[in-house]
């Protein structure tokens, strides 16, 4: 934080606190002095600032990596400002080229509609729905028409567009760039014009698009927005950014037990970044906890606290407590209190066929692979014989650490 700006400027303690909240965990706040002036003006006039976050519904679910910016939105919302959750139903038709080394296939209107139906419901687990303005950018993008699109395109040059890293790198590598991809940052920037936003949030990979919003607002005679970028959250592997395609994510609609166990699986080092970006604990509280760990306290204690906080946010405190107990039971080789009950006929039945019938393996070949890896148990005993046949009876089948089913074989 720029302490000189905070201490030497004639700003109130409330503005200083709002700036501190804004800066917590962020990568960049551009320009910081303009944001302070906006905060001062808002306090003096009583008019809330307009804070925008746009998400394209490219998949039906949100993972906790997306909630890094949603958390920041909620923090600013709690300070009394207006947050706008913008669903990019129009821009999804183009496809965001950010971070891509090839043309990104646009979604169909049908895919967008299906995905958008769940986005706001899931985001409401973080944002306060009663104080959130939800908008769709088709509201102002569709009416532009061909004439309006041409006029918008005249506000930016091809040379400036080619300064963007992904476009520059693809051009140098001889990879194709479709003309429609140039429209994406223009349309995202035009969203800021339509919404008259004071601040736009996004990941670090969105910086070019966010700056486009500032440029276009000036072109249209508006006061330019400030931009706040948040770091991209590494996933469970601790290397790649959290992504469904990388299978290193935690979906916010996952069951409580899986969510709790996945948070506990992150490394001790990554845990602290997750604390800063995902926890609502104060920075002082996190620093104190980190000092205790450095002094010899078990890091698992801090990880459990984080897992319970995140699980409770998307489920409930009771569900988080139950998930902790379930994890303890599994660690001791116990069986969870609630597992799937399955009835299967055809006894005696081979273990591979039984695993498939119980939904614990997608195929017989995968069941064989799991058995070879020592990952299959029947009534707590490891199965090593792929030719095993089980007679009629009730069994607890386990695959790995988390998959269980109580199977009644008749």
C-alpha positions as CSV (number, residue, x, y, z in Angstrom):
1,X,0.0,0.0,0.0
2,X,1.2,3.5,-0.8
3,X,1.3,4.7,2.9
4,X,2.4,8.3,1.9
5,X,-0.8,8.6,-0.2
6,X,-2.9,7.4,2.7
7,X,-1.3,9.3,5.5
8,X,-0.6,12.6,3.8
9,X,-3.9,13.0,1.8
10,X,-6.9,14.7,3.5
11,X,-8.9,11.5,3.6
12,X,-11.0,10.0,6.4
13,X,-10.4,6.8,8.3
14,X,-13.3,5.3,6.4
15,X,-11.6,6.1,3.1
16,X,-8.3,4.7,4.4
17,X,-10.1,1.5,5.4
18,X,-11.8,1.2,2.0
19,X,-8.5,1.6,0.3
20,X,-7.0,-1.1,2.5
21,X,-9.9,-3.4,1.7
22,X,-9.4,-2.7,-2.0
23,X,-5.7,-3.5,-1.9
24,X,-5.8,-6.7,0.1
25,X,-4.5,-9.5,-2.0
26,X,-4.8,-7.5,-5.2
27,X,-2.2,-7.6,-8.0
28,X,-2.7,-4.0,-9.3
29,X,-5.0,-1.0,-8.6
30,X,-4.8,1.4,-11.5
31,X,-4.6,4.3,-10.9
32,X,-4.6,4.2,-7.1
33,X,-4.8,8.0,-6.7
34,X,-7.9,8.2,-8.9
35,X,-9.6,5.4,-6.8
36,X,-8.9,7.4,-3.6
37,X,-10.5,10.5,-5.2
38,X,-13.6,8.5,-6.1
39,X,-13.8,7.1,-2.6
40,X,-13.5,10.6,-1.1
41,X,-16.2,11.9,-3.5
42,X,-18.5,9.0,-2.7
43,X,-18.2,9.7,1.1
44,X,-18.8,13.4,0.6
45,X,-21.9,13.0,-1.6
46,X,-23.3,9.8,-0.2
47,X,-23.5,8.3,-3.8
48,X,-22.2,4.7,-3.9
49,X,-19.6,3.9,-6.5
50,X,-20.5,1.5,-9.3
51,X,-18.2,-1.6,-9.3
52,X,-18.4,-4.0,-12.1
53,X,-17.4,-7.7,-12.6
54,X,-18.2,-9.4,-15.9
55,X,-18.2,-13.2,-16.3
56,X,-18.9,-15.1,-19.5
57,X,-21.0,-18.2,-18.9
58,X,-18.5,-20.5,-20.7
59,X,-19.3,-23.4,-18.3
60,X,-22.3,-24.3,-16.2
61,X,-20.6,-24.0,-12.9
62,X,-18.3,-21.6,-11.0
63,X,-15.3,-22.9,-9.1
64,X,-13.6,-21.3,-6.1
65,X,-11.0,-19.7,-8.4
66,X,-13.7,-17.5,-9.7
67,X,-14.7,-16.5,-6.2
68,X,-11.4,-14.6,-5.7
69,X,-12.9,-11.6,-7.5
70,X,-16.3,-12.3,-6.1
71,X,-14.9,-12.1,-2.6
72,X,-13.4,-8.7,-3.4
73,X,-16.8,-7.6,-4.8
74,X,-18.5,-8.7,-1.5
75,X,-15.9,-6.8,0.6
76,X,-16.6,-3.6,-1.4
77,X,-20.3,-4.3,-1.4
78,X,-20.2,-4.4,2.4
79,X,-18.7,-0.9,2.4
80,X,-21.9,0.3,0.8
81,X,-21.0,0.4,-2.9
82,X,-23.1,-0.9,-5.8
83,X,-21.8,-4.1,-7.3
84,X,-22.9,-5.1,-10.8
85,X,-22.7,-8.8,-11.7
86,X,-22.5,-8.7,-15.5
87,X,-23.2,-11.9,-17.4
88,X,-21.6,-11.7,-20.8
89,X,-24.3,-13.4,-22.8
90,X,-23.3,-11.3,-25.9
91,X,-19.5,-11.5,-25.5
92,X,-19.7,-15.3,-25.1
93,X,-20.9,-15.4,-28.7
94,X,-17.5,-14.0,-29.7
95,X,-15.3,-16.0,-27.3
96,X,-12.6,-14.3,-25.0
97,X,-9.1,-14.7,-26.7
98,X,-7.3,-13.8,-23.4
99,X,-4.5,-16.2,-22.8
100,X,-5.3,-18.2,-25.8
101,X,-2.7,-19.4,-28.4
102,X,-5.5,-20.2,-30.9
103,X,-8.9,-19.1,-31.9
104,X,-11.4,-19.9,-29.2
105,X,-14.6,-21.4,-30.5
106,X,-17.6,-19.2,-29.6
107,X,-20.5,-20.8,-27.7
108,X,-23.9,-21.3,-29.2
109,X,-26.9,-19.2,-27.8
110,X,-28.3,-22.5,-26.4
111,X,-25.1,-23.3,-24.5
112,X,-24.9,-19.7,-23.1
113,X,-28.5,-19.8,-21.9
114,X,-28.0,-23.1,-20.1
115,X,-24.8,-21.9,-18.4
116,X,-26.1,-18.5,-17.5
117,X,-29.0,-20.0,-15.6
118,X,-26.7,-21.3,-12.9
119,X,-24.1,-18.5,-12.8
120,X,-26.0,-15.9,-10.7
121,X,-27.4,-18.5,-8.3
122,X,-23.9,-19.7,-7.6
123,X,-22.5,-16.2,-7.3
124,X,-25.1,-15.3,-4.8
125,X,-23.4,-17.7,-2.4
126,X,-20.8,-15.0,-2.1
127,X,-22.5,-11.7,-3.1
128,X,-25.6,-10.3,-1.2
129,X,-28.4,-10.8,-3.8
130,X,-30.4,-8.0,-2.3
131,X,-27.7,-5.5,-3.0
132,X,-26.4,-6.8,-6.3
133,X,-27.4,-5.4,-9.7
134,X,-27.5,-8.2,-12.3
135,X,-27.1,-7.3,-15.9
136,X,-26.7,-9.0,-19.3
137,X,-24.5,-7.3,-21.9
138,X,-26.9,-8.2,-24.7
139,X,-29.0,-5.3,-23.4
140,X,-26.8,-2.7,-25.0
141,X,-24.7,-4.8,-27.4
142,X,-27.6,-6.2,-29.5
143,X,-29.1,-2.8,-30.2
144,X,-25.7,-1.5,-31.5
145,X,-26.2,-3.1,-34.9
146,X,-23.8,-3.0,-37.7
147,X,-23.6,0.8,-37.8
148,X,-22.9,1.1,-34.1
149,X,-20.3,-1.7,-34.2
150,X,-18.4,0.1,-37.0
151,X,-18.5,3.3,-35.0
152,X,-17.2,1.5,-31.9
153,X,-14.4,-0.1,-33.9
154,X,-13.2,3.3,-35.0
155,X,-12.4,4.2,-31.4
156,X,-9.3,1.9,-31.3
157,X,-6.4,1.1,-33.7
158,X,-5.2,-2.2,-35.0
159,X,-1.6,-1.3,-33.9
160,X,-2.8,-0.8,-30.3
161,X,-4.7,-4.1,-30.5
162,X,-1.6,-6.0,-31.7
163,X,0.2,-4.8,-28.6
164,X,-1.8,-7.3,-26.7
165,X,0.5,-10.2,-25.7
166,X,-1.7,-13.1,-27.0
167,X,-2.4,-11.4,-30.3
168,X,1.3,-10.4,-30.7
169,X,2.6,-13.9,-29.9
170,X,0.1,-15.6,-32.3
171,X,0.9,-13.2,-35.1
172,X,4.7,-13.7,-34.7
173,X,4.2,-17.5,-34.6
174,X,2.1,-17.4,-37.8
175,X,-1.0,-18.6,-36.0
176,X,-4.4,-17.4,-37.2
177,X,-6.3,-14.5,-35.6
178,X,-9.9,-14.0,-36.6
179,X,-11.2,-10.5,-37.1
180,X,-14.1,-11.2,-34.7
181,X,-11.5,-11.7,-31.8
182,X,-10.7,-8.0,-32.0
183,X,-14.3,-7.3,-31.2
184,X,-14.1,-9.0,-27.8
185,X,-12.0,-6.4,-25.9
186,X,-14.0,-3.7,-27.6
187,X,-17.3,-5.1,-26.5
188,X,-16.0,-5.7,-22.9
189,X,-14.8,-2.2,-22.8
190,X,-18.1,-0.9,-24.1
191,X,-19.8,-2.6,-21.2
192,X,-18.1,-0.1,-18.9
193,X,-19.5,2.7,-21.0
194,X,-23.0,1.3,-20.8
195,X,-22.8,0.8,-17.1
196,X,-20.9,4.0,-16.2
197,X,-18.7,1.9,-14.0
198,X,-16.2,3.5,-11.5
199,X,-14.2,0.3,-10.9
200,X,-13.9,-2.9,-12.9
201,X,-12.5,-6.1,-11.4
202,X,-10.9,-9.0,-13.1
203,X,-8.0,-11.5,-13.1
204,X,-4.5,-10.5,-14.2
205,X,-5.2,-12.1,-17.6
206,X,-8.0,-9.5,-18.1
207,X,-5.8,-6.4,-17.8
208,X,-5.9,-5.5,-21.5
209,X,-9.7,-5.8,-21.6
210,X,-10.1,-3.7,-18.4
211,X,-7.9,-0.9,-19.7
212,X,-10.0,-0.9,-22.9
213,X,-12.9,0.1,-20.7
214,X,-11.0,3.1,-19.4
215,X,-10.0,4.1,-22.9
216,X,-13.6,3.8,-24.3
217,X,-15.1,5.7,-21.4
218,X,-12.8,8.6,-22.2
219,X,-13.7,8.3,-25.9
220,X,-17.4,8.6,-24.9
221,X,-16.8,11.6,-22.6
222,X,-17.1,9.7,-19.3
223,X,-14.9,9.7,-16.3
224,X,-12.7,6.6,-16.8
225,X,-13.0,3.7,-14.4
226,X,-10.2,2.4,-12.2
227,X,-9.3,-1.2,-12.6
228,X,-8.4,-3.8,-9.9
229,X,-6.8,-7.0,-11.0
230,X,-6.7,-10.1,-8.7
231,X,-4.1,-12.9,-9.0
232,X,-5.1,-16.1,-10.6
233,X,-5.6,-18.8,-8.1
234,X,-3.4,-21.9,-8.5
235,X,-5.4,-25.1,-8.3
236,X,-5.0,-28.2,-6.2
237,X,-1.8,-29.2,-8.1
238,X,-0.2,-25.9,-6.9
239,X,1.1,-25.2,-10.4
240,X,-1.5,-24.4,-13.0
241,X,-4.3,-21.9,-12.5
242,X,-7.5,-23.4,-11.2
243,X,-9.4,-24.8,-14.2
244,X,-11.9,-27.5,-14.9
245,X,-9.9,-28.5,-18.0
246,X,-6.9,-29.1,-15.7
247,X,-9.1,-31.0,-13.2
248,X,-7.4,-29.1,-10.4
249,X,-10.5,-27.2,-9.2
250,X,-13.1,-27.2,-6.4
251,X,-16.6,-26.5,-7.7
252,X,-18.6,-24.3,-5.3
253,X,-21.6,-26.6,-5.8
254,X,-19.6,-29.7,-4.8
255,X,-20.7,-31.6,-1.7
256,X,-19.4,-30.4,1.6
257,X,-17.2,-33.5,2.3
258,X,-15.4,-33.3,-1.1
259,X,-14.9,-29.6,-0.7
260,X,-13.4,-29.9,2.8
261,X,-11.1,-32.8,1.8
262,X,-9.9,-31.0,-1.4
263,X,-8.9,-27.8,0.6
264,X,-7.0,-30.0,3.0
265,X,-5.1,-31.5,0.0
266,X,-3.3,-28.2,-0.9
267,X,0.3,-27.7,0.0
268,X,1.3,-25.8,3.1
269,X,2.9,-23.1,1.0
270,X,-0.1,-22.6,-1.3
271,X,-2.4,-22.5,1.8
272,X,-1.3,-19.0,2.7
273,X,-2.1,-17.6,-0.8
274,X,-5.5,-19.3,-0.5
275,X,-5.9,-17.6,2.9
276,X,-5.2,-14.2,1.5
277,X,-7.5,-14.6,-1.6
278,X,-10.3,-16.8,-0.3
279,X,-10.6,-16.2,3.5
280,X,-12.6,-13.4,5.1
281,X,-10.3,-13.4,8.1
282,X,-8.4,-10.2,8.8
283,X,-4.9,-9.8,7.5
284,X,-3.8,-9.4,11.1
285,X,-5.5,-12.6,12.0
286,X,-3.8,-14.5,9.1
287,X,-0.4,-13.0,10.1
288,X,-0.8,-14.1,13.7
289,X,-1.8,-17.7,12.5
290,X,1.2,-17.8,10.2
291,X,3.5,-16.8,13.1
292,X,2.1,-19.6,15.2
293,X,2.8,-22.1,12.5
294,X,6.3,-20.7,12.1
295,X,6.8,-21.2,15.9
296,X,5.9,-24.9,15.7
297,X,2.2,-25.2,15.5
298,X,1.0,-28.0,13.2
299,X,0.2,-26.5,9.7
300,X,-2.7,-28.8,9.5
301,X,-4.6,-26.8,12.1
302,X,-4.5,-23.7,9.8
303,X,-5.5,-25.8,6.9
304,X,-8.5,-27.3,8.7
305,X,-9.6,-23.8,9.8
306,X,-9.5,-22.7,6.1
307,X,-11.3,-25.8,4.9
308,X,-14.1,-25.2,7.5
309,X,-14.4,-21.6,6.6
310,X,-14.7,-22.2,2.8
311,X,-17.0,-25.2,3.3
312,X,-19.3,-23.3,5.7
313,X,-19.6,-20.4,3.2
314,X,-21.0,-22.6,0.5
315,X,-22.9,-25.0,2.7
316,X,-23.3,-24.3,6.4
317,X,-21.4,-24.4,9.7
318,X,-23.0,-27.7,10.5
319,X,-22.1,-29.2,7.2
320,X,-18.5,-28.0,7.7
321,X,-18.3,-29.7,11.1
322,X,-19.8,-32.9,9.7
323,X,-17.3,-32.8,6.8
324,X,-14.4,-32.5,9.3
325,X,-15.7,-35.5,11.2
326,X,-16.1,-37.4,8.0
327,X,-12.5,-36.7,7.0
328,X,-11.3,-37.9,10.4
329,X,-13.3,-41.1,10.0
330,X,-11.9,-41.8,6.6
331,X,-8.3,-41.0,7.8
332,X,-8.8,-43.7,10.4
333,X,-10.1,-46.1,7.8
334,X,-13.7,-45.6,9.0
335,X,-16.8,-45.5,6.9
336,X,-18.7,-42.2,6.4
337,X,-22.0,-41.9,8.2
338,X,-23.9,-41.4,4.9
339,X,-23.0,-43.4,1.8
340,X,-24.9,-44.5,-1.2
341,X,-27.1,-47.6,-0.9
342,X,-27.2,-49.8,-4.0
343,X,-29.0,-53.0,-4.7
344,X,-27.6,-55.3,-7.4
345,X,-28.9,-58.7,-8.6
346,X,-27.0,-61.6,-10.2
347,X,-25.1,-63.2,-7.3
348,X,-22.4,-64.5,-7.4
349,X,-20.9,-61.5,-9.2
350,X,-17.4,-60.6,-10.1
351,X,-15.8,-57.7,-8.3
352,X,-15.3,-55.7,-11.5
353,X,-18.9,-56.0,-12.6
354,X,-20.0,-55.2,-9.0
355,X,-17.9,-52.0,-8.9
356,X,-19.4,-50.9,-12.3
357,X,-23.0,-51.7,-11.1
358,X,-22.4,-49.7,-7.9
359,X,-21.2,-46.7,-9.9
360,X,-17.7,-46.9,-8.4
361,X,-16.0,-47.6,-11.7
362,X,-17.1,-46.6,-15.2
363,X,-16.0,-49.9,-16.8
364,X,-14.7,-53.3,-16.1
365,X,-11.3,-52.4,-17.4
366,X,-11.1,-49.4,-15.1
367,X,-12.2,-51.6,-12.2
368,X,-9.3,-53.9,-13.0
369,X,-6.9,-51.0,-13.1
370,X,-8.1,-49.8,-9.7
371,X,-7.7,-53.3,-8.2
372,X,-4.1,-53.5,-9.7
373,X,-3.4,-50.2,-7.9
374,X,-4.6,-51.4,-4.6
375,X,-7.4,-48.9,-4.5
376,X,-10.3,-51.2,-4.0
377,X,-11.6,-52.5,-0.6
378,X,-14.5,-54.8,0.4
379,X,-15.5,-54.4,4.0
380,X,-12.1,-52.6,4.7
381,X,-10.0,-55.5,3.1
382,X,-7.9,-54.6,0.1
383,X,-8.9,-56.6,-3.0
384,X,-6.0,-58.1,-4.9
385,X,-7.7,-60.8,-7.0
386,X,-9.5,-59.4,-10.1
387,X,-11.2,-62.8,-10.4
388,X,-12.9,-62.4,-7.0
389,X,-16.7,-63.3,-7.0
390,X,-18.9,-62.3,-4.2
391,X,-21.9,-64.3,-3.1
392,X,-25.3,-62.7,-2.1
393,X,-25.0,-60.4,0.9
394,X,-24.3,-56.8,1.9
395,X,-20.9,-55.2,1.5
396,X,-19.2,-51.9,1.9
397,X,-17.2,-51.2,-1.2
398,X,-14.5,-48.5,-1.2
399,X,-12.5,-47.0,-4.1
400,X,-9.7,-44.7,-3.2
401,X,-10.2,-42.6,-0.1
402,X,-13.5,-40.9,-0.9
403,X,-15.8,-43.3,-2.9
404,X,-18.0,-45.6,-0.9
405,X,-21.2,-47.6,-1.5
406,X,-23.1,-50.1,0.6
407,X,-24.1,-52.8,-1.9
408,X,-26.8,-55.4,-1.3
409,X,-26.1,-58.2,-3.7
410,X,-29.0,-60.7,-4.4
